[in-house]
Amino acid sequence: MAYPGYGGYGGQMPGMQAQGIPIQGMPGGPMGGSMPGGPMGGPMPGHMGGPMGGAPPQGGYSPYGGGFPGTYGAPPPAANDPMWGYFTAIAGQDGEVDAEELQRCLTQSGFSGSYSPFSLDTCRIMIAMLDRDFTGKMGFNEFKELFTALNGWKQNFLMFDQDRSGTVEHHEMSQALSAMGYRVSPQALNAIIKRYNKGGRIFFDDYVACCVKLRTLTENFKRRDTMQQGSVNFQYDDFILCTMSI
């Protein structure tokens, strides 16, 4: 069967070229000045490949863990990886990024452009999307994967926000979800729109929050649907874990 939402994890719109998004330097850190090829500078290689295009690696999920050399489960980053310097500029003493640090990073980098900055709640669920060990923080690999996802989601949003108002309408949200590969019922779509709209329109921050939740819940479902039949059986505690952790 065609798996619902498979391949729709924030993918780039068909026929749309990747566009780099300039990143501003972070004052006071090793990232002072502009950073060519940074996290918003176009598509980046990552676990998912491209701007969130394609399926996860064969044979399971790539390992995630802390980011600094010597951290258990995390290979040392490439010496020429431009993301490494950016990561170390914002990571805490523990070598990981929490929600407050992520929010500060996204605000200072100007990722949202003319759109409203990301709320702390949206930053929390971004981290939860990749937080397989439930620490509430991200290591270096998770940090890179997040920016790959964000680039794809922003490109999708820009495709439909043609007047650059920072919002999309209901029918545009439906088209955006379809373009990312999600196939949901009209009832589910109405529930999504009611949850994430403000005054009848969906802002970029809420759009990203919706994409994060859809990706995470779909991944959780797909991981349990081993026969790809479109149905699974949940234990109560497992269901609560899947839904309340994001």
Buried (B, 14 or more C-beta within 10 A) or exposed (E): EEBBBBBBBBBBBEEBEBBEBBBBBBEEEEBEEEBEBBBBBBBBEBBBBBBBBEEBEEEEEEEBBBBBEEBEEBEEBEEEBBBBBBBBBBBEEBBBBBBEBBBBBBEBBBBBEEBEBBBEEBBBBBBBBBBEEEBEBBBBBBBBBBBBBBBBBBBBBBBBBEEEEBBBBBEBBBBBBEBBBBEBEEEEBEEBBEEBBEEEBBBBBBBBBBBBBBBBBBBBBBEEBEEEEEEBEBEEEEEEBBEEEB
